[in-house]
Amino acid sequence: MSLSVAQIDVAIAVITDGTQEYTIGDREYRYGDLEALRQLRKDAVAVEAATAKTIFQRVRFGSIT
């Protein structure tokens, strides 16, 4: 299951606000998983940035890629 940046942000916010655990789908995250969540977020941001190219980023030398 691929998590979105928004889902990961919610999990991080809930855990840092005092709740000791948070469940997304079938996976449970705890306070000790914060570093793993932060790394997942970095990866998700990179994936979303790579897939969300605009038309201007896709156009090269007069042809759409």
Z-matrix of the N, CA and C atoms (Angstrom, degrees):
N
C 1 1.442
C 2 1.525 1 108.67
N 3 1.298 2 115.45 1 127.78
C 4 1.456 3 120.94 2 179.08
C 5 1.523 4 109.39 3 -93.81
N 6 1.303 5 115.81 4 127.16
C 7 1.454 6 121.25 5 -179.13
C 8 1.517 7 110.45 6 -92.65
N 9 1.321 8 115.90 7 143.97
C 10 1.456 9 119.88 8 176.28
C 11 1.529 10 109.42 9 -86.55
N 12 1.310 11 115.17 10 163.23
C 13 1.465 12 120.53 11 177.77
C 14 1.527 13 109.77 12 -60.25
N 15 1.326 14 116.82 13 -39.33
C 16 1.466 15 120.56 14 -179.57
C 17 1.529 16 111.43 15 -62.95
N 18 1.330 17 117.50 16 -42.40
C 19 1.465 18 120.60 17 178.69
C 20 1.528 19 110.81 18 -63.25
N 21 1.312 20 116.31 19 -42.65
C 22 1.462 21 120.80 20 -179.30
C 23 1.517 22 110.28 21 -67.20
N 24 1.331 23 116.97 22 -40.30
C 25 1.466 24 120.60 23 177.48
C 26 1.529 25 111.53 24 -60.07
N 27 1.330 26 116.42 25 -41.73
C 28 1.468 27 120.33 26 178.40
C 29 1.520 28 109.96 27 -62.77
N 30 1.326 29 117.11 28 -45.61
C 31 1.467 30 120.80 29 179.99
C 32 1.520 31 111.05 30 -60.03
N 33 1.320 32 117.23 31 -45.41
C 34 1.466 33 121.07 32 179.79
C 35 1.530 34 110.26 33 -63.42
N 36 1.336 35 116.80 34 -44.35
C 37 1.464 36 120.28 35 -179.32
C 38 1.523 37 111.68 36 -63.21
N 39 1.320 38 117.04 37 -44.38
C 40 1.463 39 120.46 38 -178.84
C 41 1.522 40 110.73 39 -63.63
N 42 1.317 41 116.56 40 -44.28
C 43 1.464 42 120.38 41 -178.19
C 44 1.527 43 111.25 42 -67.60
N 45 1.329 44 117.90 43 -42.19
C 46 1.460 45 119.73 44 -178.98
C 47 1.521 46 112.58 45 -73.60
N 48 1.338 47 117.38 46 -19.39
C 49 1.468 48 120.57 47 177.22
C 50 1.517 49 112.82 48 -81.25
N 51 1.323 50 117.33 49 0.05
C 52 1.455 51 118.85 50 174.54
C 53 1.511 52 115.96 51 123.44
N 54 1.322 53 118.43 52 -19.99
C 55 1.458 54 120.20 53 177.11
C 56 1.522 55 107.82 54 -71.92
N 57 1.298 56 117.16 55 134.60
C 58 1.461 57 120.69 56 -174.89
C 59 1.520 58 113.84 57 -80.89
N 60 1.330 59 117.74 58 -17.29
C 61 1.463 60 119.01 59 179.99
C 62 1.513 61 110.76 60 -151.53
N 63 1.337 62 115.25 61 157.59
C 64 1.452 63 121.76 62 -179.37
C 65 1.521 64 107.32 63 -149.31
N 66 1.324 65 117.17 64 138.80
C 67 1.453 66 121.47 65 -177.23
C 68 1.517 67 110.12 66 -112.58
N 69 1.330 68 115.52 67 131.11
C 70 1.458 69 122.72 68 172.64
C 71 1.524 70 105.64 69 -122.53
N 72 1.325 71 115.70 70 116.21
C 73 1.456 72 119.23 71 -177.66
C 74 1.516 73 110.13 72 62.99
N 75 1.325 74 116.15 73 -123.45
C 76 1.461 75 120.19 74 179.96
C 77 1.527 76 112.66 75 -102.39
N 78 1.329 77 117.20 76 7.83
C 79 1.462 78 121.62 77 -177.44
C 80 1.519 79 109.96 78 -109.18
N 81 1.317 80 116.08 79 134.26
C 82 1.459 81 122.38 80 178.33
C 83 1.529 82 109.47 81 -107.07
N 84 1.330 83 116.20 82 129.97
C 85 1.465 84 121.80 83 179.19
C 86 1.518 85 108.57 84 -111.64
N 87 1.311 86 115.63 85 141.52
C 88 1.460 87 121.78 86 -179.51
C 89 1.525 88 109.51 87 -122.70
N 90 1.312 89 115.19 88 174.76
C 91 1.464 90 120.97 89 -179.87
C 92 1.529 91 111.42 90 -53.99
N 93 1.316 92 116.99 91 -37.87
C 94 1.461 93 121.25 92 179.60
C 95 1.513 94 113.58 93 -67.57
N 96 1.340 95 117.30 94 -14.10
C 97 1.461 96 122.21 95 -179.31
C 98 1.533 97 113.30 96 -92.75
N 99 1.329 98 117.35 97 6.90
C 100 1.471 99 119.49 98 -176.15
C 101 1.524 100 112.76 99 -57.66
N 102 1.312 101 117.75 100 -43.06
C 103 1.473 102 119.29 101 179.67
C 104 1.527 103 110.94 102 -64.52
N 105 1.327 104 116.64 103 -39.17
C 106 1.464 105 120.35 104 177.04
C 107 1.530 106 110.21 105 -64.65
N 108 1.335 107 116.96 106 -40.27
C 109 1.462 108 120.45 107 177.12
C 110 1.525 109 111.46 108 -64.33
N 111 1.305 110 116.55 109 -39.81
C 112 1.470 111 119.70 110 179.12
C 113 1.523 112 110.87 111 -65.74
N 114 1.327 113 117.74 112 -37.13
C 115 1.461 114 120.86 113 176.79
C 116 1.531 115 110.37 114 -69.47
N 117 1.334 116 116.82 115 -40.82
C 118 1.466 117 120.30 116 175.49
C 119 1.528 118 110.44 117 -58.89
N 120 1.329 119 116.39 118 -39.57
C 121 1.460 120 120.71 119 179.51
C 122 1.524 121 111.17 120 -63.66
N 123 1.332 122 116.36 121 -44.29
C 124 1.462 123 119.67 122 178.02
C 125 1.525 124 110.76 123 -59.56
N 126 1.319 125 116.29 124 -42.92
C 127 1.466 126 120.74 125 178.92
C 128 1.528 127 111.45 126 -65.27
N 129 1.340 128 116.70 127 -42.38
C 130 1.460 129 120.89 128 -179.67
C 131 1.522 130 111.51 129 -65.90
N 132 1.330 131 116.81 130 -38.38
C 133 1.472 132 120.42 131 176.97
C 134 1.523 133 109.99 132 -62.31
N 135 1.310 134 116.81 133 -42.46
C 136 1.468 135 120.75 134 179.82
C 137 1.525 136 111.10 135 -64.36
N 138 1.323 137 117.00 136 -41.94
C 139 1.471 138 120.83 137 179.56
C 140 1.520 139 110.09 138 -65.87
N 141 1.331 140 117.10 139 -45.92
C 142 1.461 141 120.06 140 179.93
C 143 1.525 142 111.40 141 -64.04
N 144 1.310 143 117.53 142 -37.09
C 145 1.466 144 120.58 143 178.87
C 146 1.526 145 110.43 144 -67.56
N 147 1.313 146 116.97 145 -38.01
C 148 1.463 147 120.74 146 -178.75
C 149 1.523 148 111.88 147 -71.09
N 150 1.313 149 117.35 148 -32.15
C 151 1.463 150 119.97 149 -177.49
C 152 1.522 151 113.03 150 -92.08
N 153 1.309 152 118.41 151 -10.77
C 154 1.461 153 121.69 152 -176.52
C 155 1.522 154 112.01 153 -103.01
N 156 1.302 155 116.81 154 38.23
C 157 1.467 156 119.39 155 179.34
C 158 1.523 157 110.41 156 -68.11
N 159 1.305 158 115.96 157 141.43
C 160 1.455 159 121.10 158 177.23
C 161 1.517 160 109.21 159 -83.95
N 162 1.312 161 115.40 160 170.27
C 163 1.467 162 120.54 161 178.58
C 164 1.528 163 110.57 162 -59.30
N 165 1.330 164 117.31 163 -33.56
C 166 1.457 165 120.76 164 -179.41
C 167 1.524 166 111.71 165 -69.59
N 168 1.316 167 116.68 166 -29.90
C 169 1.458 168 120.30 167 177.91
C 170 1.525 169 111.34 168 -79.08
N 171 1.350 170 117.44 169 -24.10
C 172 1.458 171 120.48 170 -177.61
C 173 1.524 172 113.08 171 -88.95
N 174 1.321 173 117.55 172 -19.02
C 175 1.459 174 120.94 173 -176.69
C 176 1.530 175 109.23 174 -83.98
N 177 1.318 176 114.74 175 124.03
C 178 1.464 177 120.18 176 178.10
C 179 1.524 178 109.00 177 -137.92
N 180 1.278 179 115.68 178 128.40
C 181 1.450 180 122.28 179 175.80
C 182 1.529 181 112.54 180 51.24
N 183 1.321 182 116.99 181 40.11
C 184 1.446 183 121.16 182 173.97
C 185 1.519 184 115.48 183 82.26
N 186 1.317 185 118.55 184 2.00
C 187 1.467 186 119.01 185 177.14
C 188 1.527 187 108.94 186 -127.37
N 189 1.311 188 114.26 187 148.40
C 190 1.464 189 118.86 188 -179.82
C 191 1.515 190 108.68 189 -88.14
N 192 1.341 191 115.87 190 129.53
C 193 1.456 192 119.71 191 -179.87
C 194 1.496 193 110.98 192 -95.53
